[in-house]
Amino acid sequence: MRIVKLVLLWMMGLFYVVAGVMHFVNPEFYLEIMPPHLPWHAALVASSGIAEIVLGIAVLIPRTRWLAAWGIIALLLAILPANIYMAANRIHPVHAPEFMKASLDDPIALWLRLPIQGVLMLWAWWYTRD
């Protein structure tokens, strides 16, 4: 079980680093899904990208893992409004990465992103335990 947890830890860390980098490679996608009531869209996209990169690295370091895992949970809660906005308003981002376009065109898939965030939170929570 330890090896599985370690492999999944590295997968999670890499996932968040890549996701964070994507905020800078393709910021237009993230700007398209920002709820209009939130201020400073570009700054929020950049800061969430930085947070994902930092947390993705920090979760791999034993000394910072516990705090980073809680940070990932907090970040997932913070970006939840964008995913709810996207699903509720059937936002189909023009700048979505190719591998995501088909799923973002399906209203059901947009809503399925929400429970997936719960799974991601549980995954991070697993690393708050020894």
N, C-alpha and C positions, 0 to 999 in steps of 0.2 A: 504493500500500500504506500510505503514511503516513496518508492520510485515513481509511482503514478502521481502522487501529490507534487513531487519535484518537477516532473515533466509538465504537468498542468500549470505549475507556477511559472515556468519559463515561457510556456505558450501565452499565458496571461500577460506577463511582462512585455513580451514581443508584440502582442495584440495592441496594447495601449500605446507603446512607442510608435508603432506604424500608424495607428489611428491619429495620434497627435501630430505626426509629421504630415499627414494628409490635410490637416487644417491649414498648412502653409503651402502645400502643393496645389490644392484645389479649394481655396477659401470660398469660392463662389457657391459651391454646393452647400456649405454650412450657412452661408448668408441667406440662401433661398429658404431655408427651413426655420429661420429665426422668427419667433412670434413678434408681430409688429409692436406689441406693448412693451417689449424689453428695449432699454436704451443701448446705445453704443455697440451695435451689432458687430462691427469689425473687431473692436477690442475684446468683446466676449468670445468671439471665435478664436482669436489669437490666444487669449488667456486660457481657454479650455484646452487648446492644443498644447500649450506649454505644460499645463497641469497633467495632461495625459502622458506626455513624454517623461516628466519628472516622476510621476507616480509609477509608471511602467518600469522605470529603472529602479526606483526606491523599493519596490515590492520584491525585487530580486536580491536585495541586500538584507541579510538576516537582522542586522541592527535596526533597520528602518522598516522592516516588513509589516509589523503590526500597524504602525501609523499610516503607512502607504495603503494598506488594505482598507482601513477606515476612510482614507482620503478618496480611494476609488469609489467606495459606496457613496460618499458625499457628492462626488462628481456626477455619478450616475443619477442621483436624485436631482442635482442641479440642471442636468440636461433633459430631464424628463419633460418639462414644459415644451421643449422644441419637438420632441417626438409626439406628444399629445396634439400639439398644434398641427403637425404634419398629417397625422391620421384624421383628426377631426375636420380638417379643411381639404383633405385629399390633395395635398401638395405633391406634385410630381416634379421634382427638381430637374431642370434642364441640364444642370452641370453634374448630375450624379455619375459616379464611376460606372463604367459599362457593366461590370459584374453585378451591380445593384439595380440597374434600370428596370429590369423585368419585375422584380419584387416590389419596387416603388410604384409601379403602375397598377398594382393590385390593391384595392382598398382593404381587403382582409389581411394582406401581408403588412400593410401599414399599422394595423391594430395589433398584429402579432409581435411587432417590435416591442410593445410595452411589456408583456410578460417575459420576453427575452431579457429585458433590463433587470427584471427580478432575478432571473437565473444568474446574470452577471454579478448582481449584488451578493447572492449566496455564494458564488464562486470566490469572490473577494473575501467574504466573511469567513470562509474556511481558513484563510491565512491569518485571521486574528486569533486563532486557536493554535496551540502547540501540537 
